[in-house]
């Protein structure tokens, strides 16, 4: 799913076209028209939550527009709830968003019906965390959610493909992560959903895309990372 070409900056597909913002009626109306098609299907097949933006804090950190996106979220949520009053609406936030922008994330979560997060046991440079940190991280996300229910859209820990992976990953650490993560989750009844991501390897095309996205496609990157 991509932004329609007439709404996209032709020189930078990560930006809206000149003169448009998340506050623009043209952008909001087009999204709401899409929701008229998507929401009934989601409800028909048992959907209970829709995220209007994935890991949005990453985009907003790089491009600004926090206030503009809040406006977009508020307006699109109103439309979606009219289409399906029982469907929860929000935006997905990364764990690093909570750490790096706690006040801005709080402002976003205030507009959401539930707190939807992605969480990986990685440091910012994508090395594997000390697993003792996992329960503390879960507690921090629950705290950030306040009285809202918590949904883990994604949670995981990569295993690496070599025993001496430069990222420090291993199948043993992945196993420890699963154990510690679910033990922590069970302590909080407000956590209502967890999706472990991902249980198969990426293909070459997606791997190349992700390496480019995270700035890891240069010649100075260890190919065994």
Backbone as a chain_set.jsonl record, in Angstrom:
{"seq": "XXXXXXXXXXXXXXXXXXXXXXXXXXXXXXXXXXXXXXXXXXXXXXXXXXXXXXXXXXXXXXXXXXXXXXXXXXXXXXXXXXXXXXXXXXXXXXXXXXXXXXXXXXXXXXXXXXXXXXXXXXXXXXXXXXXXXXXXXXXXXXXXXXXXXXXXXXXXXXXXXXXXXXXXXXXXXXXXXXXXXXXXXXXXXXXXXXXXXXXXXXXXXXXXXXXXXXXXXXXXXXXXX", "coords": {"N": [[0.846, -1.184, 0.0], [0.702, 2.112, -0.979], [1.123, 5.712, -1.031], [-1.107, 7.464, -3.159], [-0.038, 8.502, -6.425], [-0.552, 11.171, -7.121], [-0.634, 12.462, -4.748], [1.858, 12.292, -3.78], [5.225, 13.401, -3.323], [7.094, 13.85, -6.166], [9.84, 13.768, -6.227], [10.654, 12.703, -3.87], [9.517, 9.991, -2.442], [8.9, 9.589, 0.211], [7.649, 11.769, 1.154], [4.829, 14.029, 1.211], [3.167, 15.59, -1.583], [4.141, 18.863, -2.771], [2.692, 21.548, -1.025], [0.847, 20.025, 0.289], [-0.164, 18.498, 3.373], [-0.454, 16.557, 6.436], [-2.662, 17.746, 7.464], [-4.159, 18.519, 5.352], [-7.21, 18.726, 3.628], [-7.611, 17.293, 1.29], [-5.881, 15.098, 1.524], [-6.838, 13.836, 3.849], [-9.509, 13.296, 3.122], [-9.156, 11.526, 0.973], [-7.97, 9.375, 2.265], [-10.017, 8.694, 4.032], [-11.961, 7.891, 2.213], [-10.775, 5.563, 1.297], [-10.965, 4.098, 3.654], [-13.678, 3.587, 3.71], [-13.898, 1.388, 2.125], [-12.121, -0.437, 3.278], [-12.701, -0.755, 6.05], [-15.325, -2.067, 6.394], [-14.645, -4.632, 5.42], [-12.667, -5.377, 7.22], [-14.116, -5.518, 9.614], [-15.951, -7.495, 8.907], [-14.359, -9.78, 8.827], [-13.585, -10.137, 11.431], [-11.865, -8.237, 12.546], [-10.49, -6.091, 15.065], [-9.09, -3.838, 15.602], [-7.612, -1.01, 14.048], [-4.735, 0.339, 12.674], [-3.738, 3.447, 11.651], [-1.303, 4.269, 10.836], [1.924, 2.953, 10.55], [4.468, 2.398, 12.897], [4.821, 5.132, 13.318], [6.202, 7.074, 14.716], [8.846, 6.899, 13.915], [8.854, 7.926, 11.311], [7.91, 10.529, 11.867], [9.894, 11.498, 13.519], [11.945, 11.803, 11.714], [10.872, 13.525, 9.822], [9.41, 15.51, 11.038], [6.337, 17.247, 11.745], [4.609, 16.396, 13.803], [2.355, 17.58, 15.094], [0.683, 17.967, 12.897], [0.203, 15.346, 12.119], [-1.207, 14.392, 14.338], [-3.586, 15.769, 14.013], [-4.495, 14.583, 11.63], [-4.821, 11.921, 12.539], [-6.818, 12.299, 14.465], [-8.999, 13.201, 12.894], [-9.366, 11.113, 11.007], [-9.884, 9.005, 12.704], [-12.392, 9.715, 13.745], [-13.976, 9.385, 11.466], [-13.656, 6.629, 10.917], [-14.726, 5.488, 13.232], [-17.357, 6.212, 12.926], [-18.041, 4.618, 10.793], [-17.655, 2.109, 11.896], [-18.506, 1.635, 14.921], [-17.532, 0.013, 17.028], [-14.96, -0.586, 16.43], [-11.629, -0.325, 17.266], [-9.259, 2.362, 17.022], [-6.11, 3.694, 16.03], [-2.584, 4.49, 16.093], [0.5, 2.945, 15.278], [3.329, 2.581, 17.373], [6.825, 2.642, 17.988], [9.05, 1.016, 20.367], [11.313, 2.585, 20.735], [10.32, 5.075, 20.23], [8.914, 5.658, 22.563], [11.039, 5.866, 24.33], [12.588, 7.942, 23.206], [10.908, 10.095, 22.598], [8.964, 10.765, 24.712], [6.901, 12.589, 25.586], [5.699, 13.476, 23.217], [4.828, 11.055, 22.191], [3.006, 10.363, 24.176], [1.072, 12.307, 23.71], [0.146, 11.468, 21.22], [-0.871, 8.92, 21.893], [-2.983, 9.63, 23.505], [-4.944, 10.15, 21.692], [-5.621, 7.728, 20.698], [-7.484, 4.634, 20.687], [-6.457, 2.384, 21.793], [-3.221, 1.296, 22.937], [-0.814, 0.695, 20.682], [1.998, -1.148, 19.888], [5.301, -1.765, 18.5], [7.886, -4.018, 19.227], [11.183, -4.932, 19.572], [13.935, -6.882, 20.671], [16.293, -5.267, 20.432], [19.128, -3.092, 20.325], [19.561, 0.409, 19.388], [21.452, 0.337, 17.288], [20.964, -2.082, 16.234], [22.073, -4.318, 17.415], [21.757, -7.162, 19.603], [19.865, -6.897, 22.583], [20.719, -7.076, 26.106], [19.113, -9.689, 27.656], [17.98, -9.372, 30.132], [16.873, -6.927, 30.128], [14.453, -7.007, 28.887], [11.944, -7.526, 30.44], [11.829, -5.067, 31.786], [11.524, -3.283, 29.697], [9.003, -4.025, 28.717], [7.441, -3.296, 30.909], [7.807, -0.541, 30.807], [6.48, 0.133, 28.445], [3.847, -0.57, 29.088], [3.409, 1.229, 31.126], [3.56, 3.618, 29.661], [1.244, 3.372, 28.199], [-0.752, 4.006, 29.943], [-4.038, 3.928, 31.064], [-4.979, 2.499, 28.943], [-5.716, -0.328, 26.838], [-3.215, -2.664, 25.747], [-1.598, -3.472, 22.746], [0.516, -5.619, 21.068], [1.615, -5.232, 18.123], [3.81, -6.158, 16.766], [6.416, -8.236, 17.912], [9.638, -9.355, 18.768], [12.824, -11.068, 18.306], [15.777, -11.24, 16.611], [17.538, -14.11, 15.327], [19.93, -14.42, 14.056], [22.223, -15.907, 11.668], [24.546, -17.163, 11.972], [26.793, -18.559, 14.351], [28.513, -16.73, 15.379], [27.46, -14.163, 14.979], [27.762, -10.744, 14.045], [25.932, -9.036, 15.215], [25.424, -10.091, 17.632], [23.404, -11.886, 17.86], [21.581, -14.962, 18.385], [20.197, -18.286, 18.268], [19.798, -19.264, 20.802], [19.624, -16.919, 22.385], [17.332, -15.872, 21.258], [15.443, -17.756, 22.075], [15.535, -17.34, 24.842], [14.57, -14.755, 24.895], [11.866, -15.118, 24.06], [10.863, -16.564, 26.218], [11.277, -14.76, 28.414], [9.881, -12.519, 27.545], [7.155, -13.345, 27.319], [6.676, -14.135, 29.932], [6.811, -11.661, 31.17], [4.674, -10.351, 29.888], [2.462, -11.74, 30.84], [2.082, -10.654, 33.322], [0.554, -8.43, 33.105], [-2.652, -7.689, 32.772], [-3.83, -5.866, 31.03], [-2.546, -6.081, 28.638], [-3.549, -7.195, 25.653], [-3.091, -8.439, 23.235], [-0.664, -10.134, 21.277], [1.679, -10.419, 18.716], [4.081, -12.436, 17.449], [6.883, -11.657, 15.595], [9.37, -12.204, 13.304], [8.636, -15.373, 11.866], [9.858, -16.662, 9.811], [12.572, -16.464, 7.415], [13.48, -13.392, 5.725], [13.057, -12.796, 2.205], [15.443, -12.228, -0.509], [14.845, -9.822, -1.836], [13.253, -8.301, -0.038], [15.041, -8.165, 2.072], [17.122, -6.613, 0.958], [15.698, -4.228, 0.616], [15.099, -3.523, 3.288], [17.665, -3.25, 4.376], [18.5, -1.027, 2.954], [16.643, 0.83, 3.879], [17.367, 1.101, 6.561], [19.835, 2.21, 6.322], [21.948, 0.485, 5.792], [23.15, -0.36, 3.486], [25.567, 0.315, 2.475], [29.085, 0.132, 1.493], [30.561, -0.223, 3.735], [29.319, -1.888, 5.489], [29.185, -4.854, 7.33], [28.759, -7.787, 5.597], [27.891, -10.07, 6.833], [26.326, -9.309, 8.858]], "CA": [[0.0, 0.0, 0.0], [1.497, 3.33, -1.081], [0.368, 6.937, -1.255], [-1.368, 7.689, -4.587], [1.02, 9.303, -7.045], [-0.879, 12.602, -7.166], [-0.425, 13.009, -3.398], [3.246, 12.014, -3.42], [6.287, 14.232, -3.877], [7.739, 13.037, -7.202], [11.282, 13.693, -5.999], [10.905, 12.012, -2.603], [8.282, 9.259, -2.136], [8.614, 9.583, 1.648], [7.0, 13.035, 1.49], [3.645, 14.416, 0.457], [3.415, 16.57, -2.644], [4.235, 20.258, -2.336], [1.407, 22.163, -0.719], [0.008, 19.111, 1.063], [0.303, 18.059, 4.686], [-1.425, 15.678, 7.077], [-3.841, 18.538, 7.755], [-4.853, 18.853, 4.108], [-8.475, 18.039, 3.426], [-7.469, 16.349, 0.179], [-5.226, 13.89, 2.039], [-7.748, 13.199, 4.797], [-10.674, 12.777, 2.403], [-8.758, 10.351, 0.2], [-7.787, 8.27, 3.211], [-11.328, 8.289, 4.533], [-12.618, 7.133, 1.137], [-10.187, 4.222, 1.353], [-11.511, 3.416, 4.826], [-15.034, 3.124, 3.396], [-13.738, 0.057, 1.538], [-11.334, -1.317, 4.141], [-13.297, -1.003, 7.366], [-16.329, -3.149, 6.384], [-13.967, -5.921, 5.265], [-11.991, -5.676, 8.483], [-15.147, -5.928, 10.575], [-16.528, -8.753, 8.433], [-13.47, -10.911, 9.132], [-13.265, -10.193, 12.845], [-10.877, -7.254, 12.988], [-10.895, -5.342, 16.252], [-8.265, -2.627, 15.722], [-6.95, -0.577, 12.818], [-3.681, 1.335, 12.846], [-3.715, 4.287, 10.452], [0.098, 4.536, 10.482], [2.801, 1.963, 11.168], [5.733, 2.922, 13.454], [4.75, 6.511, 12.841], [7.195, 7.92, 15.39], [10.08, 6.896, 13.123], [8.653, 8.897, 10.236], [7.772, 11.876, 12.408], [11.206, 11.903, 14.018], [12.772, 12.184, 10.568], [10.243, 14.534, 8.968], [8.631, 16.483, 11.785], [4.886, 17.182, 11.512], [3.896, 15.688, 14.867], [1.032, 18.187, 15.295], [-0.12, 17.711, 11.705], [-0.263, 13.956, 12.129], [-2.246, 14.274, 15.362], [-4.822, 16.241, 13.383], [-4.886, 13.517, 10.715], [-5.298, 10.793, 13.34], [-8.089, 12.664, 15.086], [-10.063, 13.271, 11.888], [-9.618, 9.789, 10.43], [-10.5, 8.179, 13.748], [-13.81, 10.061, 13.789], [-14.625, 8.765, 10.313], [-13.653, 5.169, 11.071], [-15.665, 5.111, 14.298], [-18.711, 6.327, 12.367], [-18.25, 3.438, 9.956], [-17.661, 0.911, 12.751], [-18.381, 2.182, 16.278], [-16.836, -0.868, 17.951], [-13.599, -0.82, 15.945], [-10.634, 0.551, 17.878], [-8.445, 3.071, 16.039], [-4.926, 4.335, 16.59], [-1.372, 4.461, 15.28], [1.502, 2.059, 15.88], [4.5, 3.306, 17.867], [7.926, 1.761, 18.365], [9.572, 1.182, 21.717], [12.262, 3.702, 20.745], [9.54, 6.3, 20.318], [8.644, 5.897, 23.981], [12.286, 6.293, 24.961], [13.163, 9.166, 22.642], [9.935, 11.19, 22.51], [7.864, 10.342, 25.608], [5.785, 13.53, 25.644], [5.017, 13.458, 21.926], [4.127, 9.776, 22.104], [1.846, 10.46, 25.069], [0.064, 13.106, 23.022], [-0.44, 10.594, 20.198], [-1.645, 7.856, 22.533], [-4.221, 10.217, 24.024], [-5.918, 10.14, 20.608], [-5.817, 6.337, 20.279], [-8.376, 3.824, 21.518], [-5.586, 1.423, 22.47], [-1.797, 1.562, 22.708], [-0.301, -0.336, 19.788], [3.447, -1.015, 19.85], [6.213, -2.788, 17.998], [9.004, -4.162, 20.159], [12.226, -5.914, 19.275], [14.987, -6.859, 21.685], [17.471, -4.735, 19.762], [19.605, -1.747, 20.58], [19.375, 1.24, 18.196], [22.35, -0.074, 16.201], [20.474, -3.407, 15.844], [22.653, -5.426, 18.168], [20.766, -7.746, 20.509], [19.91, -6.403, 23.949], [20.806, -7.989, 27.234], [17.742, -10.159, 27.847], [17.457, -8.911, 31.416], [16.209, -5.655, 29.886], [13.14, -7.226, 28.268], [10.813, -7.234, 31.343], [11.803, -3.626, 32.071], [10.972, -2.618, 28.518], [7.56, -4.286, 28.701], [6.855, -2.454, 31.954], [7.835, 0.847, 30.338], [5.416, 0.3, 27.453], [2.572, -0.604, 29.809], [3.307, 2.524, 31.816], [3.269, 4.641, 28.653], [-0.137, 3.188, 27.746], [-1.697, 4.518, 30.923], [-5.158, 3.01, 31.322], [-5.419, 1.904, 27.681], [-5.283, -1.683, 26.544], [-1.958, -2.699, 24.998], [-1.522, -4.437, 21.645], [1.844, -5.743, 20.461], [1.472, -5.545, 16.711], [4.977, -6.97, 16.449], [7.412, -8.415, 18.961], [10.552, -10.388, 18.316], [14.27, -10.989, 18.502], [16.37, -12.014, 15.519], [18.394, -15.211, 15.79], [21.179, -14.492, 13.307], [22.367, -17.155, 10.92], [25.846, -17.724, 12.319], [26.997, -18.584, 15.804], [29.301, -15.559, 15.754], [26.853, -13.021, 14.314], [28.243, -9.45, 14.541], [24.894, -8.372, 16.004], [25.283, -10.774, 18.915], [22.185, -12.696, 17.852], [21.714, -16.42, 18.375], [18.937, -18.973, 18.549], [19.681, -19.365, 22.258], [19.115, -15.643, 22.885], [15.954, -15.754, 20.802], [14.646, -18.601, 22.967], [15.453, -16.645, 26.131], [13.668, -13.617, 24.688], [10.476, -15.578, 24.049], [10.502, -16.934, 27.594], [11.209, -13.576, 29.274], [8.851, -11.612, 27.063], [5.815, -13.814, 27.677], [6.551, -14.07, 31.389], [6.511, -10.263, 31.492], [3.339, -10.035, 29.372], [1.436, -12.346, 31.704], [1.905, -9.853, 34.543], [-0.256, -7.235, 32.83], [-3.914, -8.059, 32.112], [-4.23, -4.905, 29.999], [-1.977, -6.518, 27.362], [-4.605, -8.039, 25.109], [-2.733, -9.07, 21.966], [0.761, -10.205, 20.94], [2.035, -11.117, 17.483], [5.525, -12.623, 17.326], [7.256, -11.346, 14.217], [8.771, -12.942, 12.211], [9.052, -16.749, 12.105], [10.605, -17.17, 8.655], [13.558, -15.5, 6.939], [13.128, -12.519, 4.613], [13.677, -13.125, 0.926], [16.516, -11.294, -0.868], [14.293, -8.522, -2.217], [12.862, -7.565, 1.167], [16.268, -7.92, 2.83], [17.784, -5.457, 0.34], [14.904, -3.04, 0.915], [15.257, -3.174, 4.697], [19.029, -2.761, 4.574], [18.517, 0.336, 2.436], [15.834, 1.665, 4.776], [18.097, 1.345, 7.8], [21.148, 2.747, 6.036], [22.945, -0.582, 5.912], [23.461, -0.879, 2.174], [26.859, 0.851, 2.064], [30.194, -0.829, 1.409], [31.192, -0.39, 5.038], [28.501, -2.777, 6.316], [29.597, -6.249, 7.339], [27.716, -8.569, 4.921], [27.417, -11.156, 7.704], [25.538, -8.718, 9.945]], "C": [[0.885, 1.239, 0.0], [0.574, 4.526, -1.26], [0.101, 7.085, -2.754], [-0.378, 8.691, -5.175], [0.72, 10.794, -7.032], [-0.752, 13.268, -5.794], [1.039, 12.944, -2.981], [4.201, 13.011, -4.073], [7.055, 13.41, -4.905], [9.235, 12.859, -7.006], [11.645, 12.938, -4.727], [9.629, 11.298, -2.181], [7.968, 9.147, -0.647], [7.881, 10.847, 2.086], [5.73, 13.218, 0.667], [4.023, 15.456, -0.596], [3.465, 17.983, -2.065], [2.837, 20.836, -2.13], [0.464, 21.284, 0.079], [0.661, 18.794, 2.401], [-0.732, 17.112, 5.256], [-2.701, 16.422, 7.472], [-4.706, 18.791, 6.521], [-6.141, 18.037, 3.961], [-8.397, 17.008, 2.318], [-6.881, 15.028, 0.652], [-6.19, 13.13, 2.949], [-8.947, 12.578, 4.079], [-10.323, 11.525, 1.6], [-8.562, 9.148, 1.111], [-9.129, 7.775, 3.721], [-12.126, 7.527, 3.473], [-12.081, 5.702, 1.072], [-10.777, 3.435, 2.515], [-12.934, 2.915, 4.587], [-15.007, 1.722, 2.792], [-13.108, -0.922, 2.53], [-12.079, -1.713, 5.405], [-14.375, -2.088, 7.334], [-15.709, -4.529, 6.221], [-13.288, -6.34, 6.565], [-12.983, -6.177, 9.523], [-15.719, -7.288, 10.198], [-15.683, -9.946, 8.85], [-12.907, -10.859, 10.555], [-12.214, -9.23, 13.326], [-11.389, -6.444, 14.165], [-10.125, -4.04, 16.425], [-7.682, -2.296, 14.352], [-5.948, 0.518, 13.16], [-3.58, 2.138, 11.559], [-2.296, 4.651, 10.037], [0.986, 3.567, 11.25], [4.116, 2.597, 11.616], [5.891, 4.393, 13.082], [5.771, 7.415, 13.515], [8.503, 7.991, 14.624], [9.987, 7.927, 12.003], [8.641, 10.319, 10.786], [9.082, 12.394, 12.979], [12.076, 12.428, 12.876], [12.198, 13.342, 9.764], [9.486, 15.61, 9.739], [7.14, 16.216, 11.623], [4.143, 16.382, 12.573], [2.485, 16.245, 15.032], [0.12, 17.915, 14.11], [-0.64, 16.282, 11.696], [-1.322, 13.747, 13.203], [-3.599, 14.709, 14.796], [-5.369, 15.171, 12.439], [-5.481, 12.334, 11.478], [-6.659, 11.096, 13.949], [-9.226, 12.625, 14.083], [-10.376, 11.9, 11.294], [-10.247, 8.854, 11.452], [-11.998, 8.449, 13.828], [-14.563, 9.362, 12.659], [-14.735, 7.253, 10.483], [-14.657, 4.737, 12.139], [-17.114, 5.29, 13.861], [-19.043, 5.112, 11.509], [-18.405, 2.176, 10.786], [-17.444, 1.352, 14.201], [-17.582, 1.322, 17.244], [-15.387, -1.149, 17.542], [-12.643, 0.182, 16.586], [-9.714, 1.118, 16.803], [-7.233, 3.691, 16.731], [-3.796, 4.327, 15.595], [-0.333, 3.643, 16.025], [2.777, 2.828, 16.184], [5.576, 2.302, 18.26], [8.332, 1.986, 19.817], [10.529, 2.361, 21.789], [11.535, 5.038, 20.768], [9.231, 6.667, 21.754], [9.893, 6.425, 24.679], [12.733, 7.669, 24.503], [12.217, 10.36, 22.646], [8.739, 10.918, 23.418], [6.669, 11.288, 25.61], [5.0, 13.535, 24.338], [4.24, 12.153, 21.738], [2.889, 9.788, 22.998], [0.713, 11.232, 24.399], [-0.624, 12.289, 21.931], [-1.345, 9.546, 20.832], [-2.949, 8.374, 23.112], [-5.328, 10.193, 22.979], [-6.289, 8.729, 20.146], [-6.772, 5.611, 21.218], [-7.618, 2.753, 22.284], [-4.147, 1.798, 22.147], [-1.204, 0.409, 21.912], [1.197, -0.12, 19.578], [4.101, -2.084, 18.977], [7.407, -2.812, 18.94], [9.931, -5.275, 19.725], [13.35, -5.755, 20.301], [16.318, -6.432, 21.061], [17.838, -3.379, 20.335], [19.433, -0.924, 19.308], [20.255, 0.842, 17.015], [22.072, -1.501, 15.753], [21.268, -4.57, 16.428], [21.615, -5.911, 19.175], [20.973, -7.222, 21.937], [20.294, -7.502, 24.938], [19.379, -8.397, 27.593], [17.145, -9.759, 29.196], [16.69, -7.598, 31.263], [14.771, -5.84, 29.409], [11.973, -6.958, 29.224], [10.698, -5.751, 31.677], [11.202, -2.855, 30.907], [9.462, -2.816, 28.434], [6.855, -3.403, 29.73], [6.793, -0.998, 31.509], [6.73, 1.099, 29.32], [4.036, 0.295, 28.11], [2.356, 0.717, 30.535], [2.941, 3.634, 30.832], [1.824, 4.573, 28.188], [-1.154, 3.767, 28.702], [-2.794, 3.505, 31.186], [-5.687, 2.355, 30.048], [-4.955, 0.455, 27.572], [-4.068, -1.644, 25.618], [-2.0, -3.812, 23.959], [-0.086, -4.446, 21.127], [1.65, -6.203, 19.018], [2.615, -6.434, 16.232], [5.845, -7.072, 17.697], [8.361, -9.515, 18.505], [11.997, -10.116, 18.669], [14.922, -11.845, 17.43], [17.378, -13.023, 16.06], [19.76, -15.216, 15.124], [21.238, -15.792, 12.515], [23.74, -17.771, 11.108], [26.023, -17.654, 13.828], [27.778, -17.375, 16.285], [28.784, -14.309, 15.06], [27.368, -11.711, 14.891], [27.208, -8.705, 15.384], [24.729, -8.988, 17.387], [24.062, -11.662, 18.997], [22.511, -14.181, 17.868], [20.349, -17.031, 18.64], [18.722, -19.106, 20.054], [19.108, -18.071, 22.839], [17.667, -15.436, 22.464], [15.017, -16.565, 21.702], [14.465, -17.935, 24.329], [14.5, -15.461, 26.026], [12.209, -14.053, 24.771], [10.011, -15.884, 25.464], [10.304, -15.678, 28.458], [10.085, -12.637, 28.847], [7.466, -12.073, 27.51], [5.626, -13.883, 29.188], [6.188, -12.65, 31.823], [5.09, -9.906, 31.068], [2.254, -10.554, 30.305], [1.186, -11.547, 32.977], [0.908, -8.713, 34.355], [-1.533, -7.617, 32.073], [-4.318, -7.099, 30.994], [-3.56, -5.193, 28.657], [-2.913, -7.56, 26.772], [-4.212, -8.795, 23.842], [-1.222, -9.009, 21.769], [0.916, -10.976, 19.633], [3.557, -11.207, 17.403], [5.908, -12.508, 15.85], [8.771, -11.415, 14.095], [9.348, -14.343, 12.295], [9.707, -17.41, 10.9], [11.568, -16.089, 8.187], [12.979, -14.631, 5.828], [13.731, -13.07, 3.319], [14.688, -12.029, 0.559], [15.976, -9.901, -1.163], [13.941, -7.687, -0.991], [14.087, -7.245, 2.014], [16.994, -6.696, 2.276], [17.047, -4.162, 0.658], [15.12, -2.584, 2.355], [16.659, -2.66, 4.997], [19.157, -1.321, 4.077], [17.787, 1.279, 3.382], [16.61, 2.041, 6.038], [19.538, 1.795, 7.563], [22.26, 1.734, 6.115], [23.365, -1.147, 4.556], [24.794, -0.362, 1.64], [27.941, -0.205, 2.09], [30.834, -1.099, 2.762], [30.412, -1.314, 5.966], [28.988, -4.214, 6.182], [28.506, -7.096, 6.686], [27.179, -9.708, 5.777], [26.543, -10.623, 8.845], [24.135, -9.297, 9.961]], "O": [[1.728, 1.399, 0.883], [-0.6, 4.378, -1.597], [1.008, 6.852, -3.553], [0.062, 9.615, -4.492], [1.642, 11.604, -6.942], [-0.762, 14.495, -5.692], [1.414, 13.484, -1.94], [4.012, 13.411, -5.221], [7.616, 12.371, -4.558], [9.835, 11.927, -7.541], [12.803, 12.574, -4.525], [8.738, 11.93, -1.614], [6.897, 8.668, -0.275], [7.53, 10.985, 3.257], [5.576, 12.649, -0.414], [5.062, 16.109, -0.503], [2.9, 18.255, -1.005], [1.933, 20.64, -2.943], [-0.6, 21.736, 0.503], [1.884, 18.822, 2.534], [-1.772, 16.882, 4.639], [-3.712, 15.793, 7.782], [-5.852, 19.227, 6.638], [-6.149, 16.821, 4.148], [-9.042, 15.963, 2.393], [-7.327, 13.96, 0.232], [-6.337, 11.914, 2.824], [-9.351, 11.46, 4.397], [-11.105, 10.575, 1.554], [-8.946, 8.031, 0.765], [-9.35, 6.569, 3.829], [-12.885, 6.616, 3.806], [-12.828, 4.755, 0.826], [-11.057, 2.244, 2.382], [-13.353, 1.928, 5.192], [-15.964, 0.96, 2.927], [-13.508, -2.083, 2.612], [-12.083, -2.884, 5.784], [-14.346, -2.973, 8.189], [-16.186, -5.496, 6.815], [-13.332, -7.506, 6.956], [-12.715, -7.149, 10.229], [-15.946, -8.134, 11.063], [-16.218, -11.002, 9.188], [-11.876, -11.466, 10.843], [-11.707, -9.394, 14.436], [-12.58, -6.146, 14.254], [-10.459, -3.229, 17.288], [-7.306, -3.19, 13.593], [-6.271, 1.491, 13.841], [-3.361, 1.57, 10.489], [-2.1, 5.277, 8.995], [0.82, 3.382, 12.456], [4.799, 3.25, 10.826], [6.938, 4.831, 12.605], [6.167, 8.427, 12.938], [9.198, 9.006, 14.665], [10.918, 8.699, 11.774], [9.289, 11.209, 10.235], [9.353, 13.594, 12.93], [12.843, 13.374, 13.05], [12.94, 14.065, 9.099], [8.967, 16.543, 9.127], [6.732, 15.079, 11.389], [3.135, 15.748, 12.262], [1.521, 15.481, 15.103], [-1.072, 17.663, 14.284], [-1.783, 16.031, 11.313], [-2.26, 12.981, 12.985], [-4.625, 14.087, 15.07], [-6.566, 14.885, 12.448], [-6.529, 11.81, 11.099], [-7.549, 10.246, 13.948], [-10.295, 12.086, 14.371], [-11.545, 11.568, 11.1], [-11.059, 8.001, 11.095], [-12.789, 7.516, 13.964], [-15.648, 8.818, 12.865], [-15.787, 6.669, 10.222], [-15.356, 3.738, 11.972], [-18.003, 4.602, 14.362], [-20.178, 4.636, 11.499], [-19.179, 1.283, 10.44], [-16.302, 1.432, 14.654], [-17.006, 1.85, 18.195], [-14.674, -1.871, 18.238], [-12.828, 1.393, 16.461], [-9.421, 0.458, 15.807], [-7.321, 4.152, 17.869], [-4.014, 4.177, 14.393], [-0.291, 3.647, 17.255], [3.249, 3.621, 15.369], [5.274, 1.238, 18.799], [8.002, 3.008, 20.417], [10.56, 3.069, 22.796], [12.07, 6.027, 21.269], [9.278, 7.839, 22.128], [9.812, 7.323, 25.517], [13.202, 8.474, 25.307], [12.663, 11.506, 22.691], [7.609, 10.847, 22.936], [5.528, 10.828, 25.634], [3.77, 13.591, 24.353], [3.136, 12.15, 21.195], [1.84, 9.275, 22.611], [-0.456, 10.859, 24.506], [-1.834, 12.402, 21.737], [-2.457, 9.312, 20.36], [-3.925, 7.628, 23.2], [-6.51, 10.214, 23.322], [-7.168, 8.559, 19.301], [-6.856, 5.935, 22.403], [-8.091, 2.271, 23.313], [-3.888, 2.534, 21.195], [-1.104, -0.714, 22.406], [1.621, 0.952, 19.147], [3.539, -3.155, 18.746], [7.88, -1.77, 19.394], [9.511, -6.416, 19.535], [13.668, -4.648, 20.736], [17.322, -7.137, 21.15], [16.976, -2.618, 20.773], [19.182, -1.493, 18.246], [19.848, 0.993, 15.863], [22.844, -2.074, 14.984], [21.132, -5.701, 15.961], [20.708, -5.168, 19.553], [22.099, -7.12, 22.423], [20.203, -8.692, 24.639], [18.527, -7.535, 27.811], [15.928, -9.806, 29.373], [15.945, -7.201, 32.16], [13.96, -4.92, 29.517], [11.067, -6.212, 28.85], [9.592, -5.234, 31.833], [10.461, -1.893, 31.105], [8.727, -1.881, 28.117], [5.8, -2.833, 29.452], [5.824, -0.299, 31.806], [6.11, 2.162, 29.328], [3.161, 1.071, 27.726], [1.248, 1.252, 30.552], [2.109, 4.489, 31.136], [1.239, 5.592, 27.822], [-2.301, 3.998, 28.32], [-2.512, 2.348, 31.498], [-6.741, 1.719, 30.076], [-3.934, 0.069, 28.141], [-3.908, -0.724, 24.816], [-2.388, -4.943, 24.253], [0.462, -3.397, 20.788], [1.537, -7.395, 18.735], [2.426, -7.334, 15.414], [5.987, -6.105, 18.446], [7.924, -10.503, 17.916], [12.343, -9.085, 19.246], [14.653, -13.043, 17.344], [17.987, -12.815, 17.11], [20.659, -15.933, 15.564], [20.392, -16.669, 12.684], [24.067, -18.779, 10.481], [25.461, -16.782, 14.49], [27.718, -17.025, 17.463], [29.573, -13.482, 14.602], [27.414, -11.564, 16.113], [27.567, -7.838, 16.18], [23.983, -8.469, 18.217], [23.713, -12.144, 20.075], [23.578, -14.603, 17.422], [19.455, -16.373, 19.172], [17.585, -19.064, 20.526], [18.214, -18.112, 23.685], [16.867, -14.888, 23.222], [13.926, -16.107, 22.044], [13.374, -17.961, 24.901], [13.723, -15.191, 26.942], [11.41, -13.43, 25.47], [8.906, -15.514, 25.861], [9.292, -15.546, 29.147], [9.419, -12.032, 29.688], [6.686, -11.272, 28.026], [4.508, -13.702, 29.672], [5.37, -12.453, 32.722], [4.376, -9.231, 31.809], [1.247, -9.882, 30.532], [0.169, -11.752, 33.642], [0.467, -8.102, 35.329], [-1.491, -7.843, 30.864], [-5.073, -7.481, 30.101], [-3.951, -4.62, 27.641], [-3.06, -8.659, 27.307], [-4.93, -9.702, 23.42], [-0.58, -7.995, 22.046], [0.349, -12.057, 19.469], [4.242, -10.19, 17.301], [5.335, -13.171, 14.985], [9.425, -10.657, 14.812], [10.475, -14.495, 12.765], [10.07, -18.584, 10.957], [11.397, -14.918, 8.528], [12.103, -15.066, 5.08], [14.775, -13.722, 3.333], [14.773, -11.014, 1.249], [16.59, -8.906, -0.779], [14.288, -6.508, -0.913], [14.164, -6.171, 2.61], [17.432, -5.837, 3.04], [17.665, -3.134, 0.933], [15.303, -1.394, 2.612], [16.822, -1.732, 5.788], [19.834, -0.499, 4.695], [18.251, 2.387, 3.653], [16.514, 3.169, 6.52], [20.363, 1.77, 8.477], [23.391, 2.073, 6.464], [23.87, -2.266, 4.473], [25.117, -0.581, 0.472], [27.755, -1.295, 2.633], [31.561, -2.078, 2.927], [30.807, -1.504, 7.117], [29.179, -4.724, 5.077], [27.389, -7.113, 7.203], [26.119, -10.256, 5.477], [26.08, -11.387, 9.692], [23.322, -8.923, 10.806]]}, "num_chains": 1, "name": "protein.A"}
